[in-house]
Amino acid sequence: MIAAGPWSREVASTAGVDIDVRPQRGQLAALEPRALVLKHSVFWSNGYLVPKADGTIIAGGTEEDSGFDDRPTVAGIATLLKLACRLVPDLGAASLLRAWAGLRPVTGDGRPIVEAVGARNLIVATGHHRKGILLAPLAAMQVASLIS
């Protein structure tokens, strides 16, 4: 089984299989507002704000083709902060606690891969992009179905 996220192509190549998946950087910022400014998540076309139980707010979701470079950039974080202030103006007074980035697995056609490939008994489950955590239960059911 190969479920190596953005590294799936490299792992699959060791089994002689080529799969169409590449890394995409997603940047995030943790904000600490001075007062409660958000009770529910806000999703916008190019980002989101998610309030956490401790009162902080996570601003996210850039989508950048950066290879395996998972470092946050000034431009990426600035984009998130600008969106946060546009969606909730009171966030302009928030403190920036942390900025980070991660890599997501994306496919050429944008559709996840959950299938048996190449070598006998080799199953690939990858390419779920920014919805990986949400699609994990469905992917697990598909993998179980392929095994049985």
Secondary structure, 3 states (H helix, E strand, C coil): CECCHHHHHHHHHCCCCCCCEEEEEEEEEEEECCCCCCCCCEEECCEEEEECCCCCEEEECCCECCCCCCCCCHHHHHHHHHHHHHHCHHHHHCEEEEEEEEEEEEECCCCCEEEECCCCCCEEEECCHHHHHHHHHHHHHHHHHHHC
